[in-house]
Amino acid sequence: MKSLLRALSAVHALTAVLFALAALVLLGIACRLGFMALGVDLDRTAAQHIIEAMGVLAAAVVALQIAQTILEEEVVRDAHVSGPTRVRRFLSRFLVVIVVALAIESLVATFRSAHADEAGLLRAAALVASVGLLLVGWGVFIRMNRAAEELEPEAMEDAKSEDRKLA
């Protein structure tokens, strides 16, 4: 069983590396889009390139944060997501990244639609609304999960002791 767990840790490490590589490629694309904006007059075209670069940068941050979360949670800490405390912490790390990235992407979609494709404003508004619903759902989850954590105070101490592995 231990060899299987080590193999799964290796797969998690490889997955984290692939996410990090994807983040680097996306960072390069964002830089290219940004430099394209410098090559044109400072007008709507330049603004569109910068807005596109921001969207790609948001995706790069998501990929990098997912890589870091996988590496820290599954490889370094070797934590098993089973108790309420661990579940809340693990999901919160992912949701922070996803909510921020979706919020940035919704702003990018709003700016893009307002300047180029007004028909896309409805889709941008739906994206903003979905970010809001995700935040509300996350808040409800945290509130309900905190009550479950109070039943297992030792789980919080275990989670905090795992944090020392990162220091």
Backbone as JSON Lines, residues from 0, in Angstrom:
{"i":0,"aa":"M","n":[0.81,-1.19,0.0],"ca":[0.0,0.0,0.0],"c":[0.87,1.27,0.0]}
{"i":1,"aa":"K","n":[1.99,1.22,0.72],"ca":[2.87,2.39,0.77],"c":[3.45,2.71,-0.6]}
{"i":2,"aa":"S","n":[3.75,1.68,-1.36],"ca":[4.31,1.93,-2.7],"c":[3.25,2.57,-3.61]}
{"i":3,"aa":"L","n":[2.0,2.17,-3.43],"ca":[0.92,2.79,-4.2],"c":[0.77,4.26,-3.82]}
{"i":4,"aa":"L","n":[0.84,4.58,-2.53],"ca":[0.75,5.97,-2.08],"c":[1.93,6.8,-2.6]}
{"i":5,"aa":"R","n":[3.13,6.21,-2.64],"ca":[4.28,6.91,-3.2],"c":[4.09,7.16,-4.69]}
{"i":6,"aa":"A","n":[3.54,6.18,-5.38],"ca":[3.29,6.34,-6.82],"c":[2.26,7.45,-7.05]}
{"i":7,"aa":"L","n":[1.23,7.49,-6.22],"ca":[0.23,8.55,-6.35],"c":[0.84,9.92,-6.05]}
{"i":8,"aa":"S","n":[1.75,10.0,-5.09],"ca":[2.44,11.26,-4.82],"c":[3.27,11.69,-6.02]}
{"i":9,"aa":"A","n":[3.91,10.72,-6.68],"ca":[4.69,11.03,-7.88],"c":[3.79,11.54,-9.0]}
{"i":10,"aa":"V","n":[2.61,10.95,-9.14],"ca":[1.66,11.41,-10.16],"c":[1.19,12.83,-9.82]}
{"i":11,"aa":"H","n":[0.93,13.08,-8.54],"ca":[0.54,14.43,-8.13],"c":[1.67,15.42,-8.42]}
{"i":12,"aa":"A","n":[2.9,15.04,-8.14],"ca":[4.04,15.92,-8.42],"c":[4.14,16.21,-9.91]}
{"i":13,"aa":"L","n":[3.98,15.19,-10.74],"ca":[4.01,15.39,-12.19],"c":[2.88,16.31,-12.65]}
{"i":14,"aa":"T","n":[1.7,16.12,-12.08],"ca":[0.56,16.98,-12.41],"c":[0.87,18.43,-12.04]}
{"i":15,"aa":"A","n":[1.47,18.64,-10.88],"ca":[1.83,19.99,-10.45],"c":[2.85,20.61,-11.41]}
{"i":16,"aa":"V","n":[3.81,19.82,-11.84],"ca":[4.81,20.32,-12.79],"c":[4.15,20.7,-14.12]}
{"i":17,"aa":"L","n":[3.21,19.88,-14.58],"ca":[2.51,20.19,-15.83],"c":[1.68,21.47,-15.72]}
{"i":18,"aa":"F","n":[1.02,21.66,-14.57],"ca":[0.29,22.91,-14.36],"c":[1.24,24.1,-14.35]}
{"i":19,"aa":"A","n":[2.41,23.94,-13.72],"ca":[3.39,25.03,-13.68],"c":[3.92,25.35,-15.08]}
{"i":20,"aa":"L","n":[4.16,24.31,-15.87],"ca":[4.61,24.54,-17.26],"c":[3.53,25.25,-18.07]}
{"i":21,"aa":"A","n":[2.28,24.84,-17.88],"ca":[1.18,25.52,-18.57],"c":[1.12,26.98,-18.16]}
{"i":22,"aa":"A","n":[1.36,27.27,-16.87],"ca":[1.36,28.65,-16.4],"c":[2.47,29.46,-17.07]}
{"i":23,"aa":"L","n":[3.63,28.85,-17.24],"ca":[4.73,29.55,-17.9],"c":[4.42,29.85,-19.36]}
{"i":24,"aa":"V","n":[3.81,28.89,-20.05],"ca":[3.43,29.11,-21.45],"c":[2.39,30.24,-21.53]}
{"i":25,"aa":"L","n":[1.4,30.2,-20.62],"ca":[0.39,31.26,-20.61],"c":[1.01,32.62,-20.28]}
{"i":26,"aa":"L","n":[1.99,32.63,-19.41],"ca":[2.69,33.88,-19.09],"c":[3.39,34.43,-20.33]}
{"i":27,"aa":"G","n":[4.02,33.54,-21.1],"ca":[4.66,33.97,-22.35],"c":[3.65,34.54,-23.33]}
{"i":28,"aa":"I","n":[2.5,33.91,-23.44],"ca":[1.45,34.4,-24.34],"c":[0.96,35.77,-23.88]}
{"i":29,"aa":"A","n":[0.79,35.93,-22.56],"ca":[0.35,37.22,-22.04],"c":[1.38,38.31,-22.32]}
{"i":30,"aa":"C","n":[2.65,37.98,-22.18],"ca":[3.71,38.95,-22.49],"c":[3.65,39.35,-23.97]}
{"i":31,"aa":"R","n":[3.47,38.36,-24.82],"ca":[3.39,38.64,-26.26],"c":[2.21,39.56,-26.57]}
{"i":32,"aa":"L","n":[1.06,39.28,-25.96],"ca":[-0.11,40.15,-26.17],"c":[0.16,41.56,-25.66]}
{"i":33,"aa":"G","n":[0.85,41.66,-24.53],"ca":[1.18,42.97,-23.98],"c":[2.13,43.74,-24.89]}
{"i":34,"aa":"F","n":[3.12,43.05,-25.44],"ca":[4.05,43.71,-26.35],"c":[3.36,44.11,-27.66]}
{"i":35,"aa":"M","n":[2.36,43.33,-28.07],"ca":[1.6,43.7,-29.26],"c":[0.89,45.03,-29.04]}
{"i":36,"aa":"A","n":[0.46,45.28,-27.8],"ca":[-0.21,46.54,-27.49],"c":[0.75,47.71,-27.62]}
{"i":37,"aa":"L","n":[2.03,47.46,-27.37],"ca":[3.02,48.54,-27.49],"c":[3.31,48.88,-28.95]}
{"i":38,"aa":"G","n":[3.05,47.92,-29.83],"ca":[3.34,48.12,-31.24],"c":[2.28,48.89,-32.0]}
{"i":39,"aa":"V","n":[1.17,49.19,-31.37],"ca":[0.1,49.94,-32.04],"c":[-0.12,51.25,-31.29]}
{"i":40,"aa":"D","n":[-0.92,52.11,-31.89],"ca":[-1.25,53.36,-31.22],"c":[-2.03,53.06,-29.95]}
{"i":41,"aa":"L","n":[-1.93,53.95,-29.0],"ca":[-2.66,53.76,-27.75],"c":[-4.13,54.11,-27.97]}
{"i":42,"aa":"D","n":[-4.85,53.12,-28.48],"ca":[-6.26,53.29,-28.77],"c":[-7.02,52.05,-28.32]}
{"i":43,"aa":"R","n":[-8.18,51.82,-28.88],"ca":[-8.98,50.66,-28.5],"c":[-8.27,49.34,-28.8]}
{"i":44,"aa":"T","n":[-7.53,49.3,-29.88],"ca":[-6.81,48.07,-30.22],"c":[-5.8,47.73,-29.14]}
{"i":45,"aa":"A","n":[-5.06,48.74,-28.68],"ca":[-4.1,48.52,-27.6],"c":[-4.82,48.08,-26.34]}
{"i":46,"aa":"A","n":[-5.95,48.71,-26.05],"ca":[-6.72,48.34,-24.86],"c":[-7.19,46.89,-24.96]}
{"i":47,"aa":"Q","n":[-7.64,46.49,-26.14],"ca":[-8.09,45.1,-26.32],"c":[-6.95,44.12,-26.07]}
{"i":48,"aa":"H","n":[-5.75,44.44,-26.57],"ca":[-4.6,43.56,-26.35],"c":[-4.27,43.47,-24.86]}
{"i":49,"aa":"I","n":[-4.31,44.59,-24.17],"ca":[-4.01,44.58,-22.73],"c":[-5.08,43.8,-21.97]}
{"i":50,"aa":"I","n":[-6.34,43.99,-22.35],"ca":[-7.43,43.25,-21.7],"c":[-7.27,41.75,-21.93]}
{"i":51,"aa":"E","n":[-6.94,41.38,-23.17],"ca":[-6.69,39.96,-23.47],"c":[-5.52,39.43,-22.64]}
{"i":52,"aa":"A","n":[-4.47,40.23,-22.52],"ca":[-3.3,39.82,-21.73],"c":[-3.69,39.6,-20.27]}
{"i":53,"aa":"M","n":[-4.56,40.45,-19.75],"ca":[-5.02,40.29,-18.36],"c":[-5.77,38.97,-18.18]}
{"i":54,"aa":"G","n":[-6.61,38.64,-19.14],"ca":[-7.34,37.37,-19.07],"c":[-6.42,36.17,-19.1]}
{"i":55,"aa":"V","n":[-5.41,36.22,-19.96],"ca":[-4.45,35.12,-20.05],"c":[-3.61,35.06,-18.77]}
{"i":56,"aa":"L","n":[-3.24,36.23,-18.23],"ca":[-2.5,36.25,-16.96],"c":[-3.32,35.63,-15.84]}
{"i":57,"aa":"A","n":[-4.62,35.9,-15.82],"ca":[-5.49,35.29,-14.8],"c":[-5.46,33.77,-14.92]}
{"i":58,"aa":"A","n":[-5.51,33.26,-16.13],"ca":[-5.44,31.81,-16.34],"c":[-4.08,31.27,-15.89]}
{"i":59,"aa":"A","n":[-3.02,32.04,-16.14],"ca":[-1.68,31.61,-15.69],"c":[-1.6,31.54,-14.17]}
{"i":60,"aa":"V","n":[-2.19,32.53,-13.51],"ca":[-2.2,32.52,-12.04],"c":[-2.98,31.32,-11.52]}
{"i":61,"aa":"V","n":[-4.1,31.03,-12.14],"ca":[-4.89,29.85,-11.72],"c":[-4.06,28.59,-11.86]}
{"i":62,"aa":"A","n":[-3.42,28.42,-13.0],"ca":[-2.61,27.21,-13.22],"c":[-1.48,27.12,-12.21]}
{"i":63,"aa":"L","n":[-0.83,28.24,-11.93],"ca":[0.27,28.24,-10.97],"c":[-0.21,27.95,-9.55]}
{"i":64,"aa":"Q","n":[-1.33,28.54,-9.17],"ca":[-1.86,28.3,-7.83],"c":[-2.35,26.86,-7.67]}
{"i":65,"aa":"I","n":[-2.92,26.29,-8.71],"ca":[-3.33,24.89,-8.64],"c":[-2.09,24.01,-8.49]}
{"i":66,"aa":"A","n":[-1.03,24.33,-9.23],"ca":[0.21,23.57,-9.1],"c":[0.74,23.65,-7.68]}
{"i":67,"aa":"Q","n":[0.74,24.84,-7.1],"ca":[1.23,25.01,-5.74],"c":[0.36,24.26,-4.74]}
{"i":68,"aa":"T","n":[-0.95,24.34,-4.9],"ca":[-1.86,23.65,-3.99],"c":[-1.66,22.14,-4.06]}
{"i":69,"aa":"I","n":[-1.57,21.6,-5.25],"ca":[-1.37,20.16,-5.4],"c":[-0.05,19.75,-4.77]}
{"i":70,"aa":"L","n":[0.99,20.53,-5.05],"ca":[2.31,20.2,-4.5],"c":[2.31,20.24,-2.98]}
{"i":71,"aa":"E","n":[1.75,21.31,-2.41],"ca":[1.76,21.44,-0.96],"c":[0.86,20.42,-0.27]}
{"i":72,"aa":"E","n":[-0.36,20.25,-0.79],"ca":[-1.32,19.38,-0.12],"c":[-1.06,17.89,-0.34]}
{"i":73,"aa":"E","n":[-0.71,17.52,-1.55],"ca":[-0.63,16.1,-1.88],"c":[0.78,15.53,-1.83]}
{"i":74,"aa":"V","n":[1.79,16.38,-1.99],"ca":[3.16,15.87,-2.02],"c":[3.91,16.21,-0.73]}
{"i":75,"aa":"V","n":[3.98,17.5,-0.39],"ca":[4.75,17.91,0.78],"c":[4.06,17.48,2.07]}
{"i":76,"aa":"R","n":[2.79,17.89,2.23],"ca":[2.06,17.55,3.46],"c":[1.61,16.1,3.46]}
{"i":77,"aa":"D","n":[1.39,15.55,2.29],"ca":[0.84,14.21,2.15],"c":[-0.45,14.09,2.96]}
{"i":78,"aa":"A","n":[-1.26,15.15,2.86],"ca":[-2.5,15.21,3.62],"c":[-3.6,14.45,2.9]}
{"i":79,"aa":"H","n":[-4.41,13.81,3.69],"ca":[-5.55,13.09,3.14],"c":[-6.8,13.88,3.5]}
{"i":80,"aa":"V","n":[-7.54,14.28,2.5],"ca":[-8.71,15.12,2.7],"c":[-9.84,14.24,3.2]}
{"i":81,"aa":"S","n":[-10.01,14.23,4.54],"ca":[-11.07,13.4,5.09],"c":[-11.88,14.15,6.13]}
{"i":82,"aa":"G","n":[-11.24,14.93,7.0],"ca":[-11.96,15.63,8.05],"c":[-12.47,16.97,7.57]}
{"i":83,"aa":"P","n":[-13.42,17.55,8.32],"ca":[-14.01,18.83,7.92],"c":[-12.98,19.95,7.8]}
{"i":84,"aa":"T","n":[-12.01,19.99,8.71],"ca":[-11.01,21.05,8.67],"c":[-10.18,20.96,7.4]}
{"i":85,"aa":"R","n":[-9.71,19.77,7.09],"ca":[-8.88,19.57,5.91],"c":[-9.67,19.86,4.64]}
{"i":86,"aa":"V","n":[-10.93,19.45,4.59],"ca":[-11.76,19.7,3.42],"c":[-11.95,21.2,3.22]}
{"i":87,"aa":"R","n":[-12.26,21.92,4.3],"ca":[-12.47,23.37,4.19],"c":[-11.21,24.07,3.71]}
{"i":88,"aa":"R","n":[-10.08,23.71,4.28],"ca":[-8.83,24.36,3.89],"c":[-8.47,24.05,2.44]}
{"i":89,"aa":"F","n":[-8.63,22.79,2.05],"ca":[-8.28,22.38,0.7],"c":[-9.18,23.06,-0.33]}
{"i":90,"aa":"L","n":[-10.5,23.01,-0.11],"ca":[-11.43,23.63,-1.05],"c":[-11.29,25.14,-1.07]}
{"i":91,"aa":"S","n":[-11.02,25.73,0.08],"ca":[-10.86,27.19,0.12],"c":[-9.67,27.64,-0.71]}
{"i":92,"aa":"R","n":[-8.59,26.88,-0.68],"ca":[-7.43,27.25,-1.5],"c":[-7.79,27.25,-2.98]}
{"i":93,"aa":"F","n":[-8.5,26.22,-3.43],"ca":[-8.91,26.17,-4.83],"c":[-9.91,27.27,-5.15]}
{"i":94,"aa":"L","n":[-10.89,27.45,-4.29],"ca":[-11.93,28.42,-4.58],"c":[-11.43,29.85,-4.6]}
{"i":95,"aa":"V","n":[-10.46,30.18,-3.75],"ca":[-9.88,31.53,-3.8],"c":[-9.33,31.8,-5.19]}
{"i":96,"aa":"V","n":[-8.57,30.86,-5.69],"ca":[-7.95,31.03,-7.01],"c":[-9.01,31.1,-8.1]}
{"i":97,"aa":"I","n":[-9.97,30.21,-8.04],"ca":[-10.98,30.16,-9.09],"c":[-11.87,31.4,-9.07]}
{"i":98,"aa":"V","n":[-12.28,31.84,-7.88],"ca":[-13.14,33.02,-7.78],"c":[-12.41,34.26,-8.29]}
{"i":99,"aa":"V","n":[-11.16,34.43,-7.9],"ca":[-10.4,35.59,-8.36],"c":[-10.22,35.54,-9.88]}
{"i":100,"aa":"A","n":[-9.86,34.38,-10.4],"ca":[-9.66,34.25,-11.85],"c":[-10.95,34.48,-12.62]}
{"i":101,"aa":"L","n":[-12.05,33.93,-12.12],"ca":[-13.33,34.15,-12.8],"c":[-13.77,35.61,-12.71]}
{"i":102,"aa":"A","n":[-13.49,36.25,-11.59],"ca":[-13.84,37.67,-11.46],"c":[-13.03,38.5,-12.47]}
{"i":103,"aa":"I","n":[-11.75,38.2,-12.59],"ca":[-10.92,38.92,-13.57],"c":[-11.41,38.63,-14.98]}
{"i":104,"aa":"E","n":[-11.7,37.37,-15.24],"ca":[-12.18,37.0,-16.58],"c":[-13.52,37.66,-16.89]}
{"i":105,"aa":"S","n":[-14.38,37.79,-15.88],"ca":[-15.67,38.45,-16.12],"c":[-15.47,39.94,-16.4]}
{"i":106,"aa":"L","n":[-14.49,40.55,-15.73],"ca":[-14.17,41.95,-16.05],"c":[-13.64,42.08,-17.47]}
{"i":107,"aa":"V","n":[-12.77,41.16,-17.85],"ca":[-12.22,41.16,-19.21],"c":[-13.36,40.99,-20.22]}
{"i":108,"aa":"A","n":[-14.25,40.06,-19.96],"ca":[-15.38,39.82,-20.88],"c":[-16.29,41.04,-20.94]}
{"i":109,"aa":"T","n":[-16.49,41.7,-19.81],"ca":[-17.33,42.9,-19.79],"c":[-16.69,44.01,-20.62]}
{"i":110,"aa":"F","n":[-15.39,44.26,-20.4],"ca":[-14.71,45.3,-21.17],"c":[-14.71,44.97,-22.66]}
{"i":111,"aa":"R","n":[-14.43,43.71,-22.97],"ca":[-14.38,43.31,-24.37],"c":[-15.75,43.49,-25.03]}
{"i":112,"aa":"S","n":[-16.79,43.07,-24.33],"ca":[-18.14,43.18,-24.89],"c":[-18.6,44.62,-25.0]}
{"i":113,"aa":"A","n":[-18.24,45.42,-24.02],"ca":[-18.67,46.82,-24.04],"c":[-18.04,47.58,-25.2]}
{"i":114,"aa":"H","n":[-16.83,47.18,-25.61],"ca":[-16.13,47.89,-26.67],"c":[-16.27,47.26,-28.04]}
{"i":115,"aa":"A","n":[-16.52,45.97,-28.09],"ca":[-16.5,45.31,-29.39],"c":[-17.79,44.57,-29.72]}
{"i":116,"aa":"D","n":[-18.29,43.8,-28.78],"ca":[-19.41,42.9,-29.07],"c":[-20.48,43.07,-28.0]}
{"i":117,"aa":"E","n":[-21.38,44.02,-28.22],"ca":[-22.39,44.3,-27.2],"c":[-23.32,43.12,-26.95]}
{"i":118,"aa":"A","n":[-23.44,42.23,-27.89],"ca":[-24.26,41.04,-27.68],"c":[-23.66,40.13,-26.62]}
{"i":119,"aa":"G","n":[-22.35,40.24,-26.4],"ca":[-21.69,39.42,-25.39],"c":[-21.86,39.93,-23.97]}
{"i":120,"aa":"L","n":[-22.49,41.1,-23.81],"ca":[-22.69,41.65,-22.46],"c":[-23.55,40.74,-21.6]}
{"i":121,"aa":"L","n":[-24.51,40.07,-22.21],"ca":[-25.37,39.15,-21.44],"c":[-24.55,37.98,-20.9]}
{"i":122,"aa":"R","n":[-23.66,37.45,-21.73],"ca":[-22.78,36.37,-21.26],"c":[-21.84,36.86,-20.16]}
{"i":123,"aa":"A","n":[-21.32,38.07,-20.32],"ca":[-20.44,38.64,-19.3],"c":[-21.2,38.82,-17.98]}
{"i":124,"aa":"A","n":[-22.45,39.3,-18.08],"ca":[-23.27,39.47,-16.88],"c":[-23.55,38.13,-16.22]}
{"i":125,"aa":"A","n":[-23.77,37.1,-17.02],"ca":[-23.99,35.76,-16.46],"c":[-22.74,35.27,-15.75]}
{"i":126,"aa":"L","n":[-21.58,35.58,-16.28],"ca":[-20.32,35.2,-15.64],"c":[-20.14,35.92,-14.31]}
{"i":127,"aa":"V","n":[-20.46,37.21,-14.28],"ca":[-20.39,37.97,-13.03],"c":[-21.35,37.38,-12.01]}
{"i":128,"aa":"A","n":[-22.57,37.07,-12.44],"ca":[-23.55,36.47,-11.53],"c":[-23.09,35.12,-11.01]}
{"i":129,"aa":"S","n":[-22.46,34.34,-11.88],"ca":[-21.98,33.03,-11.43],"c":[-20.85,33.16,-10.41]}
{"i":130,"aa":"V","n":[-20.02,34.19,-10.56],"ca":[-18.97,34.44,-9.56],"c":[-19.63,34.77,-8.22]}
{"i":131,"aa":"G","n":[-20.68,35.58,-8.26],"ca":[-21.41,35.91,-7.03],"c":[-22.03,34.68,-6.39]}
{"i":132,"aa":"L","n":[-22.64,33.83,-7.2],"ca":[-23.24,32.6,-6.66],"c":[-22.17,31.68,-6.08]}
{"i":133,"aa":"L","n":[-21.03,31.61,-6.73],"ca":[-19.94,30.79,-6.21],"c":[-19.47,31.31,-4.86]}
{"i":134,"aa":"L","n":[-19.36,32.63,-4.72],"ca":[-18.98,33.22,-3.44],"c":[-20.02,32.93,-2.36]}
{"i":135,"aa":"V","n":[-21.29,33.05,-2.68],"ca":[-22.35,32.77,-1.71],"c":[-22.3,31.3,-1.3]}
{"i":136,"aa":"G","n":[-22.17,30.41,-2.27],"ca":[-22.09,28.98,-1.95],"c":[-20.88,28.64,-1.1]}
{"i":137,"aa":"W","n":[-19.77,29.27,-1.4],"ca":[-18.56,29.06,-0.62],"c":[-18.76,29.54,0.81]}
{"i":138,"aa":"G","n":[-19.39,30.7,0.97],"ca":[-19.67,31.22,2.31],"c":[-20.57,30.3,3.1]}
{"i":139,"aa":"V","n":[-21.6,29.78,2.47],"ca":[-22.49,28.83,3.15],"c":[-21.72,27.57,3.54]}
{"i":140,"aa":"F","n":[-20.89,27.08,2.64],"ca":[-20.09,25.89,2.93],"c":[-19.19,26.12,4.15]}
{"i":141,"aa":"I","n":[-18.5,27.27,4.17],"ca":[-17.6,27.57,5.29],"c":[-18.38,27.66,6.6]}
{"i":142,"aa":"R","n":[-19.52,28.33,6.56],"ca":[-20.32,28.46,7.78],"c":[-20.78,27.1,8.3]}
{"i":143,"aa":"M","n":[-21.25,26.25,7.41],"ca":[-21.71,24.93,7.83],"c":[-20.54,24.06,8.26]}
{"i":144,"aa":"N","n":[-19.41,24.21,7.58],"ca":[-18.24,23.4,7.89],"c":[-17.65,23.78,9.24]}
{"i":145,"aa":"R","n":[-17.71,25.05,9.6],"ca":[-17.19,25.49,10.9],"c":[-17.93,24.79,12.04]}
{"i":146,"aa":"A","n":[-19.22,24.59,11.9],"ca":[-19.99,23.88,12.93],"c":[-19.49,22.44,13.06]}
{"i":147,"aa":"A","n":[-19.18,21.82,11.93],"ca":[-18.66,20.45,11.97],"c":[-17.27,20.42,12.59]}
{"i":148,"aa":"E","n":[-16.47,21.45,12.34],"ca":[-15.13,21.51,12.92],"c":[-15.15,21.58,14.44]}
{"i":149,"aa":"E","n":[-16.17,22.25,14.99],"ca":[-16.26,22.37,16.43],"c":[-16.45,21.02,17.11]}
{"i":150,"aa":"L","n":[-16.96,20.05,16.36],"ca":[-17.11,18.7,16.9],"c":[-15.78,17.95,16.96]}
{"i":151,"aa":"E","n":[-14.8,18.4,16.17],"ca":[-13.48,17.77,16.1],"c":[-12.38,18.82,16.28]}
{"i":152,"aa":"P","n":[-12.17,19.36,17.49],"ca":[-11.15,20.4,17.65],"c":[-9.73,19.89,17.41]}
{"i":153,"aa":"E","n":[-9.52,18.61,17.59],"ca":[-8.18,18.06,17.36],"c":[-7.81,18.05,15.88]}
{"i":154,"aa":"A","n":[-8.8,18.07,15.01],"ca":[-8.52,18.09,13.57],"c":[-7.83,19.39,13.17]}
{"i":155,"aa":"M","n":[-8.21,20.5,13.8],"ca":[-7.56,21.78,13.5],"c":[-6.11,21.75,13.94]}
{"i":156,"aa":"E","n":[-5.83,21.14,15.08],"ca":[-4.44,21.02,15.54],"c":[-3.63,20.14,14.59]}
{"i":157,"aa":"D","n":[-4.25,19.06,14.11],"ca":[-3.56,18.19,13.13],"c":[-3.24,18.96,11.86]}
{"i":158,"aa":"A","n":[-4.19,19.75,11.38],"ca":[-3.98,20.53,10.16],"c":[-2.88,21.56,10.38]}
{"i":159,"aa":"K","n":[-2.87,22.2,11.54],"ca":[-1.82,23.18,11.83],"c":[-0.45,22.52,11.93]}
{"i":160,"aa":"S","n":[-0.4,21.3,12.47],"ca":[0.89,20.61,12.55],"c":[1.4,20.25,11.17]}
{"i":161,"aa":"E","n":[0.49,19.98,10.23],"ca":[0.92,19.7,8.85],"c":[1.5,20.93,8.19]}
{"i":162,"aa":"D","n":[1.03,22.12,8.6],"ca":[1.55,23.37,8.04],"c":[3.03,23.55,8.36]}
{"i":163,"aa":"R","n":[3.47,22.98,9.44],"ca":[4.9,23.12,9.81],"c":[5.82,22.44,8.81]}
{"i":164,"aa":"K","n":[5.29,21.51,8.03],"ca":[6.1,20.84,7.02],"c":[6.53,21.81,5.92]}
{"i":165,"aa":"L","n":[5.77,22.9,5.76],"ca":[6.07,23.87,4.72],"c":[7.06,24.94,5.17]}
{"i":166,"aa":"A","n":[7.23,25.08,6.47],"ca":[8.09,26.14,7.0],"c":[9.57,25.81,6.86]}
